[in-house]
Amino acid sequence: MALPPEEVVTTAVCFHCQQFVEKALKAFLVFHSADFPRTHNLEYLKELCARIDADFTSLDVEPLELYAVEIRYPGDYPIPMVEEAAECLKITEVIREFIEQKLGVSFESV
């Protein structure tokens, strides 16, 4: 059952999308025994993944970057609209399927 737009907590949706993609990229790196620093920077993590598999260059993670830290703390940022949260979910789904294929696993069954 879908919530009405005014009841969707878009900041949480966007944050958790960013977190999922961050952890999925890190899982790929761990799977390949690649070292990486402590970071929330998705572009950097994607670049590290692309050193192992050039197909990663096709991923667009930039729209999720804002939601790593900035949105978690009170400040002067706009609250994401429902459409932005929906876009974050779409991006996350594409990346989930991509990384599942690369690792030969399903995150849904974990």
MDTraj code that builds the backbone (N, CA, C; nanometers):
import mdtraj as md
import numpy as np

residues = "MET ALA LEU PRO PRO GLU GLU VAL VAL THR THR ALA VAL CYS PHE HIS CYS GLN GLN PHE VAL GLU LYS ALA LEU LYS ALA PHE LEU VAL PHE HIS SER ALA ASP PHE PRO ARG THR HIS ASN LEU GLU TYR LEU LYS GLU LEU CYS ALA ARG ILE ASP ALA ASP PHE THR SER LEU ASP VAL GLU PRO LEU GLU LEU TYR ALA VAL GLU ILE ARG TYR PRO GLY ASP TYR PRO ILE PRO MET VAL GLU GLU ALA ALA GLU CYS LEU LYS ILE THR GLU VAL ILE ARG GLU PHE ILE GLU GLN LYS LEU GLY VAL SER PHE GLU SER VAL".split()
xyz = np.array([
    [0.0835, -0.1174, 0.0000],
    [0.0000, 0.0000, 0.0000],
    [0.0886, 0.1245, 0.0000],
    [0.0668, 0.2132, -0.0929],
    [0.1458, 0.3357, -0.1039],
    [0.0892, 0.4429, -0.0119],
    [0.1794, 0.5168, 0.0514],
    [0.1387, 0.6282, 0.1361],
    [0.1020, 0.7481, 0.0499],
    [0.0135, 0.8332, 0.0993],
    [-0.0109, 0.9585, 0.0275],
    [0.1170, 1.0425, 0.0302],
    [0.1404, 1.1218, -0.0726],
    [0.2658, 1.1999, -0.0807],
    [0.2994, 1.2796, 0.0442],
    [0.1979, 1.3363, 0.1112],
    [0.2256, 1.4180, 0.2293],
    [0.2728, 1.3356, 0.3493],
    [0.2622, 1.2028, 0.3414],
    [0.3055, 1.1172, 0.4515],
    [0.4405, 1.0491, 0.4256],
    [0.4955, 1.0660, 0.3090],
    [0.6239, 1.0050, 0.2766],
    [0.7361, 1.0870, 0.3388],
    [0.8228, 1.0228, 0.4125],
    [0.9362, 1.0917, 0.4743],
    [1.0505, 1.0861, 0.3718],
    [1.0533, 1.1843, 0.2850],
    [1.1443, 1.1811, 0.1708],
    [1.2909, 1.1868, 0.2113],
    [1.3220, 1.2570, 0.3196],
    [1.4624, 1.2629, 0.3613],
    [1.5127, 1.1237, 0.3977],
    [1.4303, 1.0446, 0.4647],
    [1.4699, 0.9076, 0.5021],
    [1.4826, 0.8192, 0.3789],
    [1.3905, 0.8317, 0.2868],
    [1.3966, 0.7519, 0.1634],
    [1.5264, 0.7811, 0.0894],
    [1.5567, 0.9080, 0.0707],
    [1.6771, 0.9464, -0.0040],
    [1.8038, 0.9033, 0.0697],
    [1.8058, 0.9200, 0.2015],
    [1.9220, 0.8782, 0.2796],
    [1.9452, 0.7281, 0.2661],
    [1.8403, 0.6498, 0.2804],
    [1.8572, 0.5042, 0.2750],
    [1.8933, 0.4558, 0.1340],
    [1.8481, 0.5253, 0.0331],
    [1.8916, 0.4932, -0.1034],
    [2.0420, 0.5165, -0.1159],
    [2.0883, 0.6311, -0.0678],
    [2.2318, 0.6599, -0.0734],
    [2.3096, 0.5535, 0.0032],
    [2.2607, 0.5178, 0.1212],
    [2.3303, 0.4191, 0.2035],
    [2.3357, 0.2834, 0.1351],
    [2.2275, 0.2426, 0.0722],
    [2.2264, 0.1142, 0.0035],
    [2.3307, 0.1127, -0.1075],
    [2.3321, 0.2179, -0.1882],
    [2.4282, 0.2228, -0.2990],
    [2.5707, 0.2254, -0.2456],
    [2.5948, 0.3025, -0.1413],
    [2.7288, 0.3064, -0.0810],
    [2.7714, 0.1665, -0.0374],
    [2.6841, 0.0969, 0.0336],
    [2.7187, -0.0366, 0.0842],
    [2.7317, -0.1380, -0.0290],
    [2.6520, -0.1249, -0.1331],
    [2.6615, -0.2168, -0.2469],
    [2.7941, -0.1983, -0.3213],
    [2.8357, -0.0729, -0.3399],
    [2.9654, -0.0476, -0.4039],
    [3.0785, -0.1033, -0.3182],
    [3.0686, -0.0830, -0.1881],
    [3.1704, -0.1357, -0.0972],
    [3.1702, -0.2883, -0.0972],
    [3.0537, -0.3503, -0.1090],
    [3.0464, -0.4967, -0.1169],
    [3.1207, -0.5471, -0.2400],
    [3.1052, -0.4769, -0.3522],
    [3.1767, -0.5148, -0.4739],
    [3.3271, -0.5060, -0.4511],
    [3.3704, -0.3988, -0.3863],
    [3.5134, -0.3823, -0.3592],
    [3.5653, -0.4902, -0.2642],
    [3.4906, -0.5201, -0.1613],
    [3.5305, -0.6256, -0.0674],
    [3.5369, -0.7597, -0.1391],
    [3.4379, -0.7882, -0.2223],
    [3.4350, -0.9132, -0.2987],
    [3.5628, -0.9301, -0.3804],
    [3.6153, -0.8181, -0.4301],
    [3.7366, -0.8205, -0.5130],
    [3.8623, -0.7881, -0.4324],
    [3.8516, -0.7938, -0.3012],
    [3.9651, -0.7692, -0.2110],
    [4.0343, -0.6363, -0.2376],
    [3.9571, -0.5361, -0.2736],
    [4.0117, -0.4031, -0.3020],
    [4.0025, -0.3168, -0.1758],
    [4.1101, -0.2482, -0.1471],
    [4.1121, -0.1566, -0.0334],
    [4.0399, -0.0271, -0.0696],
    [3.9762, 0.0328, 0.0296],
    [3.9119, 0.1627, 0.0105],
    [3.9076, 0.2338, 0.1446],
    [3.9113, 0.3670, 0.1411],
    [3.9096, 0.4431, 0.2663],
    [3.7673, 0.4544, 0.3210],
    [3.7570, 0.5018, 0.4433],
    [3.6262, 0.5315, 0.5003],
    [3.5740, 0.6565, 0.4299],
    [3.4671, 0.6398, 0.3558],
    [3.4119, 0.7517, 0.2808],
    [3.2654, 0.7258, 0.2491],
    [3.1932, 0.8356, 0.2290],
    [3.0548, 0.8283, 0.1813],
    [3.0484, 0.8724, 0.0353],
    [3.1622, 0.9062, -0.0241],
    [3.1672, 0.9619, -0.1587],
    [3.1395, 0.8530, -0.2626],
    [3.0182, 0.8551, -0.3174],
    [2.9781, 0.7520, -0.4129],
    [3.0567, 0.7590, -0.5434],
    [3.0857, 0.8795, -0.5892],
    [3.1638, 0.8935, -0.7132],
    [3.3014, 0.8293, -0.6967],
    [3.3639, 0.8527, -0.5842],
    [3.4961, 0.7942, -0.5592],
    [3.4875, 0.6419, -0.5509],
    [3.3875, 0.5915, -0.4790],
    [3.3704, 0.4465, -0.4694],
    [3.3431, 0.3857, -0.6067],
    [3.2631, 0.4551, -0.6869],
    [3.2348, 0.4079, -0.8231],
    [3.3641, 0.4029, -0.9054],
    [3.4488, 0.5041, -0.8907],
    [3.5773, 0.5056, -0.9623],
    [3.6636, 0.3862, -0.9218],
    [3.6650, 0.3546, -0.7924],
    [3.7422, 0.2386, -0.7470],
    [3.6863, 0.1098, -0.8073],
    [3.5554, 0.1000, -0.8139],
    [3.4923, -0.0167, -0.8757],
    [3.5255, -0.0232, -1.0250],
    [3.5291, 0.0922, -1.0903],
    [3.5578, 0.0975, -1.2338],
    [3.7013, 0.0544, -1.2650],
    [3.7913, 0.0650, -1.1691],
    [3.9275, 0.0154, -1.1890],
    [3.9281, -0.1364, -1.1999],
    [3.8278, -0.1997, -1.1410],
    [3.8142, -0.3448, -1.1468],
    [3.7295, -0.3855, -1.2663],
    [3.6237, -0.3086, -1.2918],
    [3.5291, -0.3396, -1.3994],
    [3.4837, -0.2082, -1.4626],
    [3.5264, -0.1835, -1.5844],
    [3.4977, -0.0567, -1.6526],
    [3.3490, -0.0305, -1.6717],
    [3.2655, -0.1323, -1.6626],
    [3.1212, -0.1118, -1.6770],
    [3.0650, -0.0164, -1.5718],
    [3.1337, -0.0011, -1.4595],
    [3.0865, 0.0873, -1.3538],
    [3.0832, 0.2331, -1.3978],
    [3.1598, 0.2688, -1.4991],
    [3.1595, 0.4079, -1.5441],
    [3.0218, 0.4504, -1.5949],
    [2.9384, 0.3548, -1.6328],
    [2.8054, 0.3877, -1.6847],
    [2.7050, 0.4230, -1.5755],
    [2.7371, 0.3948, -1.4508],
    [2.6438, 0.4219, -1.3413],
    [2.6386, 0.5704, -1.3074],
    [2.5184, 0.6192, -1.2791],
    [2.5003, 0.7581, -1.2381],
    [2.4650, 0.7608, -1.0900],
    [2.5638, 0.7878, -1.0066],
    [2.5428, 0.7934, -0.8620],
    [2.5340, 0.9360, -0.8101],
    [2.5659, 1.0316, -0.8930],
    [2.5739, 1.1716, -0.8511],
    [2.4463, 1.2229, -0.7846],
    [2.3266, 1.1890, -0.8351],
    [2.2062, 1.2419, -0.7704],
    [2.1901, 1.1999, -0.6240],
    [2.2574, 1.0944, -0.5819],
    [2.2455, 1.0457, -0.4443],
    [2.3471, 1.1081, -0.3496],
    [2.4473, 1.1759, -0.4017],
    [2.5574, 1.2285, -0.3200],
    [2.5114, 1.3177, -0.2050],
    [2.4170, 1.4052, -0.2287],
    [2.3696, 1.5003, -0.1284],
    [2.3149, 1.4313, -0.0042],
    [2.2654, 1.3110, -0.0203],
    [2.1916, 1.2464, 0.0874],
    [2.2774, 1.1659, 0.1841],
    [2.4071, 1.1668, 0.1677],
    [2.4951, 1.0897, 0.2563],
    [2.5015, 1.1491, 0.3957],
    [2.5334, 1.2748, 0.4044],
    [2.5549, 1.3373, 0.5351],
    [2.4684, 1.4618, 0.5507],
    [2.4706, 1.5473, 0.4509],
    [2.4054, 1.6775, 0.4635],
    [2.2599, 1.6681, 0.5085],
    [2.1864, 1.5763, 0.4528],
    [2.0431, 1.5675, 0.4802],
    [2.0131, 1.5073, 0.6173],
    [2.1122, 1.4459, 0.6788],
    [2.0915, 1.3810, 0.8077],
    [2.0918, 1.4794, 0.9243],
    [2.1366, 1.6005, 0.9007],
    [2.1482, 1.6982, 1.0084],
    [2.0714, 1.8245, 0.9722],
    [2.0159, 1.8915, 1.0707],
    [1.9413, 2.0142, 1.0416],
    [2.0298, 2.1147, 0.9685],
    [1.9715, 2.1824, 0.8740],
    [2.0494, 2.2805, 0.7997],
    [1.9669, 2.3468, 0.6923],
    [2.0379, 2.4191, 0.6090],
    [1.9730, 2.4927, 0.5018],
    [1.9775, 2.4128, 0.3721],
    [1.9000, 2.3102, 0.3641],
    [1.8867, 2.2341, 0.2408],
    [1.7379, 2.2121, 0.2181],
    [1.6974, 2.2039, 0.0949],
    [1.5551, 2.1815, 0.0688],
    [1.5164, 2.0361, 0.0989],
    [1.3988, 2.0173, 0.1536],
    [1.3459, 1.8831, 0.1775],
    [1.3137, 1.8237, 0.0403],
    [1.3610, 1.7019, 0.0126],
    [1.3326, 1.6414, -0.1184],
    [1.1825, 1.6253, -0.1410],
    [1.1416, 1.6505, -0.2619],
    [1.0028, 1.6288, -0.3013],
    [0.9821, 1.4787, -0.3217],
    [0.8581, 1.4370, -0.3248],
    [0.8259, 1.2957, -0.3467],
    [0.8860, 1.2479, -0.4787],
    [0.8857, 1.3332, -0.5795],
    [0.9423, 1.2958, -0.7098],
    [1.0926, 1.2691, -0.6995],
    [1.1621, 1.3479, -0.6171],
    [1.3060, 1.3253, -0.5963],
    [1.3302, 1.1925, -0.5257],
    [1.2487, 1.1625, -0.4268],
    [1.2617, 1.0352, -0.3558],
    [1.2345, 0.9185, -0.4511],
    [1.1355, 0.9347, -0.5368],
    [1.1048, 0.8299, -0.6349],
    [1.2218, 0.8112, -0.7311],
    [1.2859, 0.9204, -0.7708],
    [1.4026, 0.9116, -0.8593],
    [1.5181, 0.8408, -0.7886],
    [1.5386, 0.8705, -0.6614],
    [1.6419, 0.8013, -0.5840],
    [1.6149, 0.6513, -0.5808],
    [1.4900, 0.6139, -0.5630],
    [1.4547, 0.4719, -0.5630],
    [1.4833, 0.4062, -0.6978],
    [1.4536, 0.4764, -0.8063],
    [1.4808, 0.4226, -0.9405],
    [1.6305, 0.4013, -0.9610],
    [1.7094, 0.5010, -0.9238],
    [1.8550, 0.4909, -0.9376],
    [1.9069, 0.3736, -0.8548],
    [1.8566, 0.3615, -0.7333],
    [1.9000, 0.2540, -0.6435],
    [1.8660, 0.1177, -0.7021],
    [1.7492, 0.1043, -0.7598],
    [1.7082, -0.0230, -0.8199],
    [1.7996, -0.0607, -0.9372],
    [1.8323, 0.0359, -1.0213],
    [1.9228, 0.0105, -1.1340],
    [2.0586, -0.0369, -1.0830],
    [2.1098, 0.0316, -0.9825],
    [2.2416, -0.0038, -0.9287],
    [2.2362, -0.1385, -0.8568],
    [2.1271, -0.1644, -0.7855],
    [2.1119, -0.2949, -0.7184],
    [2.1177, -0.4082, -0.8199],
    [2.0410, -0.3968, -0.9260],
    [2.0396, -0.5009, -1.0292],
    [2.1772, -0.5147, -1.0947],
    [2.2420, -0.4032, -1.1213],
    [2.3741, -0.4033, -1.1840],
    [2.4753, -0.4778, -1.0969],
    [2.4803, -0.4432, -0.9690],
    [2.5793, -0.5042, -0.8796],
    [2.5445, -0.6497, -0.8502],
    [2.4168, -0.6803, -0.8386],
    [2.3776, -0.8206, -0.8221],
    [2.4297, -0.9044, -0.9386],
    [2.4150, -0.8523, -1.0585],
    [2.4641, -0.9243, -1.1765],
    [2.6154, -0.9409, -1.1698],
    [2.6855, -0.8350, -1.1316],
    [2.8317, -0.8410, -1.1251],
    [2.8803, -0.9395, -1.0194],
    [2.8065, -0.9508, -0.9089],
    [2.8477, -1.0400, -0.8008],
    [2.7844, -1.1788, -0.8110],
    [2.6837, -1.1924, -0.8968],
    [2.6155, -1.3207, -0.9093],
    [2.5346, -1.3550, -0.7863],
    [2.4750, -1.2533, -0.7245],
    [2.3948, -1.2730, -0.6030],
    [2.2636, -1.1945, -0.6151],
    [2.1759, -1.2194, -0.5198],
    [2.0544, -1.1400, -0.5075],
    [2.0512, -1.0824, -0.3677],
    [2.0471, -0.9510, -0.3563],
    [2.0403, -0.8881, -0.2250],
    [1.9045, -0.9133, -0.1595],
    [1.8042, -0.9426, -0.2390],
    [1.6715, -0.9687, -0.1834],
    [1.6691, -1.0980, -0.1038],
    [1.7549, -1.1909, -0.1358],
    [1.7524, -1.3204, -0.0662],
    [1.8484, -1.3240, 0.0526],
    [1.9153, -1.2142, 0.0767],
    [2.0125, -1.2102, 0.1874],
    [1.9430, -1.1764, 0.3168],
])
top = md.Topology()
chain = top.add_chain()
for i, resn in enumerate(residues, 1):
    res = top.add_residue(resn, chain, resSeq=i)
    for name in ("N", "CA", "C"):
        top.add_atom(name, md.element.get_by_symbol(name[0]), res)
traj = md.Trajectory(xyz[None], top)
